């Protein structure tokens, strides 16, 4: 239904696409992935409104194709007093009311013919939308998302995560030919994320979903579109199979690259010898031989293997520390309570030691962010911070810690850097190079803003890090780099996260919000709790084995032991079949 051929587009400061091509066909559930700032949201805008953009290439969209859209940013009209049911069924209720109004008018009208025609048109439109079953269909979708209990609630009374799911249900319910969702999973707690997974997997139409959620990527989608380095790669199959394909390609290309490098080195030695001979021997044949060999060398260099989809640049995140503290309590929360219209948290007690890595886990809207912000501000009677502590904070509200009107360079001058050259060198570790450092922060993608926040947190050299949804908007490669940085950090971390992978891969234990208070839970118990509810038996063990084999392959490649890498690939393939 949608075909893109050799499309190129750039902004004045940045080239986004170079001759990219892909197709979207009926019934495909497609994940759209790529590193932060690569232009995924812009490409979606082009698909939805091509007239706004001056691009080269060809974009063909079936003229009858209808497109539904769910933004990564929740937008709610607070002036409307609408229930969940009325919000989802808005189009159906509107036509239903119109039919009722025509019927009422027919009861008293003397000229009934035009009203009958109007009545029939409205009935046909209602039938075409599947209106006869719309109420039971809404109930099915709400039940699937575990939101049936919210049916008659005002939309304005929903949590942010619940409203996101209601947006998805509404768009799916309108049955567009193509439904586009831009990071619908951002900030969803695990229950709501699981509900989103069910909605995606039950949808019968065509889907294009921008997501960095490893949970969704591993459990949804039958096609992958990967945008990287201005190019696109298509893969028909699951994400887990796509990653396996990338690893296979990486082994093949690295083996070829090593052989090529050896050939180039041999050729360089021959050229150097010919030059030495030509210096002492002026025969024309010697010069011709040297010239031919140099041309051959140029051809070898020109064909040198490029692999944009297997050598993806990860930021080098590293949380340094100025003042390591001995094993002592750095944050103490004693009898903390908070509430707005209603009590959110009551009688909360916990302490964080100087090297603890802890995740706060709880549903959307249970007071986690308020608690973390008050620890950062350190002006609450129930919160005590050790005098030797230096705290750094990453906010899920990016404008809280970044000034949109600043350029990236100005932001880091404000953060204490002395020169622009020092900033440029530092930010190159985080993928910000060239002209982008002179851009305003407001022009960056959500993922780029979060990487920038991580860079500021790292530069602070703090010994206690407060991280509120640090993986939101981050691509999977940056998420993995962040997990590594968290493991290597010598201080304490208190993190709010709904990303199951980041929690189990980096935290020592979790603080679970339960019945308006907080209790400590060990990591093995937390794993068992999540897996019992959402994963098949033995999934965790198999996934851990898969990760172990992948690491062994990476080590084999580092040692250029390609035979061992190929042997491990067979082992990895068997594990992937189990997943």
C-alpha positions in Angstrom: 0.0 0.0 0.0 3.0 2.3 0.5 6.1 2.3 -1.6 9.2 4.6 -1.0 11.8 4.6 -3.8 15.3 6.3 -3.6 14.0 9.0 -1.2 16.5 11.6 -0.1 15.9 14.5 2.3 18.0 16.8 4.5 17.6 19.8 6.8 20.1 22.7 6.4 22.1 21.4 9.3 21.8 17.6 8.7 21.3 15.1 5.9 18.7 12.5 7.0 18.2 10.1 4.1 20.2 9.1 1.1 18.3 7.1 -1.6 16.3 5.0 0.9 13.6 2.5 -0.4 11.1 0.3 1.4 7.5 -1.0 1.1 4.6 -1.5 3.5 2.1 -4.1 2.7 -1.3 -5.2 4.0 -1.3 -7.0 7.4 2.4 -6.3 8.1 3.2 -5.3 11.7 6.4 -3.4 11.2 8.9 -2.1 13.8 10.7 1.1 12.8 14.1 1.2 14.6 17.2 3.3 14.4 19.6 5.3 16.6 18.3 8.5 18.3 18.2 11.5 16.0 18.4 9.4 12.8 15.1 10.9 11.5 12.4 8.3 12.2 9.8 10.8 13.3 10.5 13.1 10.3 10.0 10.1 8.0 6.7 9.4 9.6 5.7 13.1 9.0 6.7 12.7 5.4 4.5 9.6 5.0 1.5 11.4 6.6 1.9 14.8 4.9 4.3 14.5 1.9 3.1 18.0 0.5 4.9 19.7 3.4 8.4 18.4 2.5 10.7 19.0 -0.5 12.3 15.6 -0.9 14.0 13.8 -3.9 12.7 10.4 -4.9 9.3 8.7 -5.1 6.6 8.2 -2.6 3.6 6.1 -3.7 0.6 5.8 -1.3 -2.6 4.0 -2.4 -5.1 6.8 -2.8 -7.7 4.9 -0.8 -5.2 4.2 2.1 -6.4 5.8 5.4 -3.8 6.5 8.0 -4.3 6.6 11.8 -1.7 8.1 14.1 -0.7 8.0 17.8 1.9 10.6 18.8 4.7 9.9 21.3 3.3 12.9 23.2 -0.1 12.5 24.9 -2.5 15.3 23.9 -5.7 15.7 25.8 -8.3 18.4 25.6 -9.0 19.1 29.3 -12.0 21.2 28.6 -14.0 18.2 27.4 -16.0 16.2 30.0 -15.8 12.9 28.1 -15.9 9.3 29.4 -13.5 6.7 28.2 -16.3 4.9 26.3 -17.4 8.2 24.6 -13.8 9.1 23.7 -13.2 5.8 21.9 -16.6 5.6 20.2 -16.8 9.3 19.3 -17.3 8.7 15.5 -19.9 6.0 16.1 -21.8 7.9 18.7 -21.8 11.0 16.5 -23.5 9.1 13.6 -25.8 7.3 16.0 -27.0 10.6 17.4 -27.4 11.9 13.8 -29.6 8.9 13.0 -31.7 9.4 16.1 -32.1 13.1 15.3 -33.3 12.3 11.7 -35.8 9.8 13.2 -37.1 12.5 15.6 -37.4 14.9 12.7 -39.4 12.4 10.6 -42.0 12.1 13.3 -43.2 15.7 12.7 -42.1 16.5 9.1 -44.5 16.7 6.2 -41.8 16.3 3.6 -40.3 12.9 4.5 -38.6 11.9 1.2 -35.3 14.0 1.7 -35.2 12.8 5.3 -35.5 9.1 4.3 -32.6 9.6 1.9 -30.5 11.3 4.6 -31.5 8.5 7.0 -30.3 5.8 4.5 -27.0 7.6 3.9 -26.3 7.8 7.7 -27.3 4.1 8.1 -24.9 3.0 5.3 -22.1 5.0 6.8 -22.8 3.5 10.2 -22.8 -0.1 8.7 -19.6 0.6 6.7 -17.9 1.5 10.0 -19.1 -1.7 11.7 -21.4 0.3 13.8 -23.8 -2.4 14.8 -21.3 -4.1 17.0 -19.3 -1.0 18.1 -20.3 -1.2 21.8 -19.3 -4.8 22.2 -16.1 -4.3 20.2 -15.1 -1.4 22.5 -15.7 -3.7 25.5 -13.5 -6.4 23.9 -10.6 -3.9 23.4 -11.0 -2.5 26.9 -11.0 -6.0 28.4 -7.9 -6.9 26.3 -6.0 -3.9 27.8 -7.4 -4.6 31.3 -9.2 -1.2 31.2 -12.8 -2.3 31.3 -13.1 -0.9 34.8 -12.3 2.5 33.4 -15.2 2.5 30.9 -17.2 5.2 32.5 -14.4 7.2 34.0 -13.7 10.7 32.7 -10.7 10.6 30.3 -9.1 13.5 32.4 -9.0 11.1 35.4 -6.8 8.5 33.7 -3.1 8.1 34.4 -0.8 9.1 31.5 -0.1 5.4 30.7 -3.9 4.6 30.7 -4.6 7.5 28.4 -1.9 6.4 26.0 -3.6 2.9 25.8 -7.0 4.6 25.3 -5.5 6.6 22.4 -4.2 3.4 20.8 -7.6 1.7 21.2 -9.4 4.6 19.7 -7.2 4.8 16.6 -7.4 1.0 16.1 -11.1 1.1 16.5 -11.4 3.6 13.6 -9.9 0.8 11.4 -7.4 2.8 9.3 -5.6 0.9 6.6 -2.2 1.9 8.1 -1.8 2.8 11.8 1.4 4.7 12.7 2.5 4.9 16.3 5.5 6.9 17.4 7.0 5.5 20.6 3.7 4.5 22.1 5.5 2.7 24.9 7.3 5.7 26.5 6.7 5.9 30.3 4.3 2.9 30.3 4.5 0.7 33.4 5.0 -3.0 32.8 1.2 -3.8 33.1 0.3 -1.2 30.6 3.3 -2.2 28.3 1.9 -5.8 28.4 -1.5 -4.4 27.5 0.0 -2.5 24.5 1.7 -5.7 23.4 -1.7 -7.5 23.4 -3.3 -4.7 21.4 -0.6 -4.7 18.8 -0.7 -8.5 18.4 -4.5 -8.6 18.1 -4.7 -5.8 15.5 -5.6 -7.0 12.1 -4.5 -4.0 10.0 -1.1 -2.7 8.9 1.1 -1.2 11.6 4.2 1.0 11.6 5.6 1.4 15.1 8.6 3.5 16.1 9.8 1.8 19.3 13.0 1.1 21.3 11.3 -1.2 23.8 13.1 -4.5 23.8 10.0 -6.1 25.3 7.8 -5.1 22.4 10.6 -5.7 19.8 11.0 -9.3 21.1 7.3 -10.1 21.3 5.6 -8.2 18.5 6.2 -7.5 14.7 6.8 -9.5 11.6 8.9 -6.9 9.8 11.8 -4.6 10.7 12.7 -1.3 9.0 16.1 -0.1 10.3 17.2 3.4 9.6 20.9 4.0 10.2 23.6 6.3 8.7 21.1 7.8 6.2 20.3 4.3 4.8 17.5 1.8 5.3 17.6 -1.9 5.7 14.4 -4.1 5.5 14.0 -7.5 7.1 10.9 -9.7 6.8 10.8 -11.5 10.2 11.1 -11.0 13.9 13.5 -8.6 15.6 15.3 -11.5 17.4 15.9 -13.1 14.0 17.0 -9.7 12.6 19.6 -9.3 15.3 20.8 -12.9 14.6 21.1 -12.0 10.9 23.2 -8.9 11.8 25.5 -10.9 13.8 26.0 -13.5 11.0 26.7 -10.6 8.6 29.2 -9.1 11.1 31.2 -12.3 11.2 31.3 -12.6 7.4 32.2 -9.0 6.9 34.9 -8.9 9.6 36.5 -12.0 8.1 36.5 -10.4 4.7 37.8 -7.1 6.2 40.7 -8.9 7.8 41.6 -10.6 4.5 41.3 -7.2 2.7 43.5 -5.5 5.3 46.2 -8.1 4.8 46.0 -7.7 1.0 46.2 -3.9 1.3 49.2 -4.2 3.6 51.0 -6.6 1.2 50.3 -4.3 -1.7 51.7 -1.3 0.3 54.9 -3.2 0.9 55.2 -4.0 -2.9 54.6 -0.3 -3.7 57.3 0.8 -1.2 59.8 -1.7 -2.7 58.9 -0.6 -6.3 59.4 3.1 -5.3 62.8 2.2 -3.8 63.8 0.4 -7.0 62.5 3.2 -9.3 64.6 5.7 -7.4 67.7 3.9 -8.4 66.6 2.7 -11.8 65.1 5.1 -14.3 63.7 2.4 -16.7 60.3 3.3 -18.0 58.9 -0.2 -17.4 59.7 0.2 -13.7 57.6 3.5 -13.6 54.7 1.8 -15.4 54.7 -1.1 -13.0 54.7 1.3 -10.0 51.8 3.3 -11.5 49.8 0.2 -12.2 50.3 -1.1 -8.7 49.3 2.3 -7.1 46.1 2.2 -9.2 45.4 -1.4 -8.0 45.9 -0.2 -4.4 43.4 2.7 -4.9 40.8 0.2 -6.1 41.4 -2.0 -3.1 40.9 1.0 -0.8 37.8 2.1 -2.7 36.1 -1.3 -2.2 37.0 -1.5 1.5 34.0 -3.0 3.2 31.5 -0.7 4.8 28.9 -2.2 7.2 26.5 0.5 8.5 24.1 -2.0 10.0 26.5 -4.1 11.9 29.0 -1.5 13.2 26.5 0.8 14.9 28.1 3.6 16.9 27.2 3.4 20.6 27.8 6.4 22.9 30.6 5.9 25.4 28.6 6.5 28.6 30.8 6.6 31.7 29.7 7.9 35.2 32.9 9.1 36.8 33.0 10.0 40.5 34.9 12.7 42.4 34.3 11.6 45.9 33.8 7.9 46.7 32.1 7.3 50.0 32.8 4.3 52.3 30.0 1.8 52.9 27.5 4.1 54.6 23.9 5.4 54.2 23.7 8.2 51.7 19.9 8.7 51.5 17.5 8.0 54.3 13.7 8.3 53.8 11.8 8.1 57.1 8.0 8.2 57.3 7.5 10.0 54.0 4.0 10.8 52.7 2.8 12.7 49.6 -0.6 13.4 48.0 -2.4 15.8 45.8 -6.1 15.3 45.4 -5.6 11.9 47.1 -2.9 10.3 49.1 -0.3 8.7 46.8 2.4 7.5 49.2 2.2 7.0 53.0 4.6 6.0 55.7 7.4 5.3 53.2 10.7 4.2 54.8 13.9 3.1 53.1 17.6 3.8 53.0 20.2 3.7 50.2 23.8 2.8 50.9 26.8 4.3 49.0 27.1 1.6 46.4 23.5 0.4 46.1 21.8 0.4 42.7 18.1 0.4 43.3 15.0 0.7 41.1 11.7 2.1 42.3 8.9 0.1 40.6 5.2 1.0 40.6 2.3 1.7 38.3 1.9 5.1 36.5 0.7 7.9 38.8 1.8 6.4 42.1 4.1 9.2 43.2 7.5 7.8 42.1 8.7 11.0 40.2 7.5 13.3 43.1 9.6 11.2 45.6 12.7 11.3 43.4 12.4 15.0 42.8 12.1 15.7 46.5 15.2 13.7 47.2 17.0 15.8 44.6 15.7 19.1 46.1 16.5 17.8 49.7 14.1 20.1 51.5 11.6 17.6 52.9 11.6 16.8 56.7 11.3 13.1 56.0 14.4 13.0 53.7 18.0 13.1 54.9 21.0 13.2 52.6 24.5 12.5 53.8 26.7 15.6 54.0 29.4 14.1 51.7 26.9 13.3 48.9 26.9 15.1 45.6 23.6 14.4 43.7 22.9 14.4 39.9 19.4 14.2 38.5 18.0 13.1 35.2 14.4 14.1 34.7 11.7 12.5 32.5 10.6 16.1 31.9 13.6 17.0 29.8 12.9 20.7 30.0 13.4 20.6 33.7 17.2 19.9 33.3 17.8 21.3 29.8 17.1 24.8 28.6 15.5 24.5 25.1 16.7 28.0 24.0 20.3 27.0 24.6 22.6 25.5 22.0 24.3 22.3 23.1 27.5 24.2 23.5 25.9 26.9 25.7 24.3 24.2 27.9 27.7 22.7 28.7 29.3 26.1 29.3 26.5 26.6 31.9 27.4 23.2 33.3 30.9 24.3 34.1 33.0 23.5 31.0 35.6 26.2 30.2 36.1 26.1 26.4 34.1 25.0 23.4 36.9 22.7 22.3 36.7 20.9 25.7 32.9 20.5 25.2 33.3 19.2 21.6 35.9 16.6 22.7 33.7 15.5 25.6 30.4 15.3 23.6 32.0 13.2 20.8 31.8 10.3 23.3 28.1 10.7 23.3 27.7 10.9 19.5 27.4 14.7 19.2 29.9 15.8 16.6 30.2 18.5 14.0 27.5 21.1 13.5 25.0 19.5 15.7 26.7 21.0 18.8 25.7 24.4 17.6 22.0 23.5 17.3 19.3 24.6 19.8 18.3 21.9 22.2 14.6 22.4 21.2 15.5 21.0 17.7 16.8 17.7 19.1 14.8 14.4 19.2 13.6 13.0 22.5 16.4 10.4 22.5 19.1 13.0 21.8 17.8 15.1 24.7 18.1 12.1 27.0 21.6 11.3 25.9 22.5 14.9 26.5 21.0 14.6 30.0 23.2 11.5 30.6 26.2 13.4 29.4 25.5 16.2 32.0 24.9 13.7 34.7 28.3 12.0 33.9 30.1 15.4 33.7 28.9 16.2 37.3 31.1 13.4 38.8 28.3 13.0 41.4 28.4 10.0 43.8 24.6 9.6 43.9 22.6 9.5 40.7 18.8 10.0 40.6 17.5 8.7 37.2 13.9 9.2 36.3 13.1 6.9 33.2 16.6 7.3 31.8 15.9 4.8 29.0 12.9 6.6 27.6 13.3 7.6 23.9 16.8 5.9 23.9 17.6 3.5 21.1 18.4 -0.1 22.1 22.2 0.4 21.5 22.3 3.4 23.9 20.2 1.4 26.4 22.8 -1.3 26.4 25.6 1.3 26.8 23.7 2.8 29.7 23.4 -0.6 31.4 27.2 -1.0 31.1 27.8 2.4 32.6 25.4 1.6 35.5 27.2 -1.7 36.3 30.6 0.1 36.3 29.5 3.1 38.4 31.2 3.1 41.9 28.5 5.2 43.6 24.7 4.8 44.4 21.9 4.9 41.9 18.2 5.3 42.6 16.3 4.8 39.3 12.7 4.9 38.2 12.2 2.6 35.3 9.5 0.6 33.5 12.2 -1.0 31.3 12.4 -4.5 32.6 15.7 -5.2 30.9 17.5 -2.2 32.5 16.2 -3.2 35.9 17.2 -6.8 35.9 20.5 -6.2 34.1 21.7 -3.4 36.4 20.0 -3.1 39.7 20.9 -4.8 43.1 17.3 -4.8 44.3 14.0 -3.0 43.8 11.6 -0.9 45.9 8.1 -1.9 45.0 5.2 0.5 45.6 2.4 -1.5 47.1 -0.8 -0.2 48.7 0.5 3.4 48.9 3.8 2.4 50.6 7.2 0.9 49.6 8.7 -2.5 50.3 12.1 -3.9 49.4 12.2 -6.9 47.1 15.3 -9.0 46.0 16.1 -9.2 42.4 15.5 -13.0 42.1 12.0 -12.5 43.6 11.3 -9.6 41.3 12.4 -11.6 38.2 10.1 -14.5 39.3 7.2 -12.2 39.8 7.5 -10.6 36.4 8.2 -13.8 34.5 5.3 -15.6 36.2 2.9 -13.0 34.9 4.3 -12.2 31.4 6.7 -14.8 30.1 6.7 -18.4 29.1 8.4 -21.0 31.4 12.3 -21.1 31.0 12.3 -17.9 28.9 14.7 -16.1 31.4 17.2 -18.9 31.5 17.1 -19.3 27.7 17.5 -15.5 27.2 20.5 -15.4 29.6 22.1 -18.3 27.7 21.5 -16.4 24.4 23.2 -13.3 25.9 26.2 -15.3 27.1 26.7 -16.9 23.6 26.4 -13.5 22.0 29.2 -12.2 24.3 31.4 -15.2 23.4 30.9 -14.4 19.7 31.9 -10.8 20.2 35.1 -11.9 22.1 35.9 -14.4 19.3 35.5 -11.6 16.8 37.8 -9.4 18.9 40.4 -12.2 18.7 39.7 -12.7 14.9 38.9 -16.3 15.8 36.3 -16.6 13.0 36.0 -20.4 13.2 35.0 -20.2 16.8 32.5 -17.4 16.0 30.9 -19.5 13.3 30.6 -22.5 15.7 28.9 -20.3 18.3 26.5 -19.0 15.7 25.0 -22.5 15.3 24.6 -22.7 19.1 22.9 -19.2 19.1 20.5 -20.3 16.3 19.2 -23.2 18.4 18.6 -20.9 21.4 16.7 -18.4 19.2 14.4 -21.2 18.1 13.4 -21.8 21.7 12.7 -18.1 22.2 
